[in-house]
Amino acid sequence: MNPAPPVSSVDGLSGFVPSAAATPLSAVIRALVLLRLRALLRPKLFLRFAGIAVGLGVVTWFAVPPANERQFAQWSVEVFLLRILPLLCLVTGGSALRDEIRAFTIEYLWTRPARKAHLVIGAYAGALALTLTQAVVYVVVIHATSALHGFAGAWSYLPASLIATVGGVLAFTAIALALGVLTGKYLVIGVLYGALVEIGLSRLPTRLNNVSVTHHLQTLIESGGASSEPFRFLGLLSGASGCLAIAATGLTAAAVLFTLKTYRIGDEKET
Amino acid sequence: MSAIIQASELSCFYGVILGLNNVSFTIGEGITGIVGPNGAGKSTLIKVITGQVRPSSGELTVFGETPWNNPSVLSRIGYCPEHEHVHADLRPLDWLESLALLSGLPAGDARTRSEQVLQEVGLATQHWKKRIGTYSKGMRQRVKLAQALLHRPRLLILDEPMNGLDPMGRHEISDILRSLQRAGTHILISSHILDELQSLCGAFLMLNWGRALASGSQSAIRSEIQHWPEQVVVRTSRPEVVAATLGQAGLLRGYLLETDRVLLWLKDPAAFYASWTTTLAGCDADILDVQSKSTSLTSVFEKITE
C-alpha cells in the first residue's frame, strides 16, 4: 500500500488564508484575460490571426485603386469597420462565456468565489484584449497597404480609424457577450440584430439611430475629417460617449442575465 | 458532529424534468458518499451544493448559508466535476494559475500553489509542459482534482473522481482523500464504484429517482431498513443438504443452489446468527466458508432501491 502524502504538503499554502469575501474584480479580470490570451498563443490560432491580416492586406492592395480616397474610405470604413469588425466582435465576444458553457468548463469558473457579474466583466476584458489586438493590427495593415500602394493620405486617416475601431470593439463585443450569455444561437441573433439595428435603424434620419453603434462610429470617423476643431471635438465626444453607453448597456445586460439565469451546461437547456 | 450540509424539503426541476424531489437530509463532517444509479439526482444535488443551480423549492445550506450566488460559501468549497472537459489547449500550470487567481489567491502565490497541488495529486513534473488535451484520462483526473484543491477548501466535492483511473491511480487518489480528511477537509464524493466508497466513507446518502432513500452510516442505514432479508453465502460440499437443514430449522425465506455453494435469504437474521453453528454442525456436509453477502454497500444499495 502506498503511503499517504504528508498532511503538511496538503495544507502547506504559505501566507494564504481563504477569505469569505468575493475575489476582487481586478483578480478576476487578470485571471480571465490571462486565460484568453494564453489560448491565443497557440500556434494554430496565431496562424489564423496572421492569415487574416495577410488576407486583408492582399484584398486592400487589389480592391483599392491607388490614390482613390473614396474607394479607400468605402473599403476601410463601410466594409472593414462596419461589416467585418462587428462579425469579428460577434464571434469573439459571443463565444467568451458561451464556449465555456458549451464546453462544460464554465463549472471551473462559476464555482469559484467570484461574483458572476465580475466573471462577465472578466470575460469581456478577455474578449476585448483578444479582439482589440487583432483589430488594431488589421487596421494598421489596411492603412499601411494603401500607403504602400500609392495612397499617401491613408496614414492621415489612421488615428480616426483607430479611435473608431476601439469604440466599435468596445460596443460590439459587449452586445455580442450579452447575446452569448442569452442564447447559444448568438451568431444567428447577432446577424439579425446587425440587419435590423446596425443596417436598418442606423440609416433612419431620426434620433432612433442613436441605438446603433454604426451611427456613432460614422460620427467618430466624420469628426476625424472635420476641418474645424470644435466640430472635431464634439464629434469625437458624441461618438465615443455613444459607443461607451452602448457598451455599458450590453455589459450590464450580460451581467444581469448571467447572474439570474440557470444554465444546464452541455445540453443548452436553460431557465 | 456538526452539520456541513443541510437540506430541507429540497426540490429541483428543470422544466418538467425531475432533478430532486422533496429531499431532506444532513451531511456531517468527514467523508460522505453519495450513492445512486444514473438519473438518481446525484449530479443535480452536487450542482445545488456548489451554487450552480438554484433550488426550485425548499432549502439547502452549506456551512449554514445558501450557496447560490454566494462567494462566502464558494470560497470554502472545492469542486471536481464528473466530466472530463478541461481547457485542453492550455498547459496545466497556466490553467491552474488563472483558477487560483479566481479563487482569491494573491498573484504572487498563484503559480507556486499551482505547482504545489500538481505535486500533491501526483502528476509527474515531466508532464507539466504538455497541453492538457494530450493527457490520458487518469492524468486529466489528477489535474481536475488539483484545481479543486487550489484554495485549500474546507469542503471538497468530487463527482465520480475514480472514473478513468487504473487500480493504482484509484488507490493513490483514495490515499490523498484520506490525507485531506486527516487535515480537516470534509469530503463529499459520488461514485458508482461502491466498493471504493465503502472503504473511504464514514457516511452515505442514497438517492434514487430524485429522492433521498436513506442517509447516515452504513450500519445505521441497514438498521433503518425493515424486513431486511439478510443474504448469506455458504460454500459447502453439499449445498442441497445445507439448504434443507436450515430450511427445516425455519431459518430461511429462500435459497439458491449452485455447484459448490448455496445463497441463503434469511427469515430472521438474529435467529440465524444465534443458531447457525449448532444447526450446521448437525448436518452431513463439509462447511468450507460462510460469508454475509448483504453487509456490502452494493447489497445495501440494491436492497434499498428494490
Interface residues (C-beta under 8 A of the other chain):
Chain A: M1 N2 P3 A4 P5 P6 V7 S9 V10 D11 G12 L13 S14 G15 F16 P18 S19 A20 A21 A22 T23 P24 A27 V28 R30 A31 L32 L34 L35 R38 A39 R42 A103 F104 T105 E107 Y108 L109 W110 T111 R112 P113 A114 R115 K116 T259 T262 Y263 R264 G266 K269 T271
Chain B: Y14 G15 T50 G51 Q52 V53 R54 N69 P71 S72 L74 S75 R76 I77 Y79 P81 H83 H85 V86 H87 D89 L90 D94 W95 E97 S98 L99 L101 L102 S103 G104 L105 P106 A107 D109 R113 Q116 Q119 E120 Q147 L149 H151 R152 P153 R154 H171 E172 D175 I176 R178 S179 L180 R182 A183 G184 T185
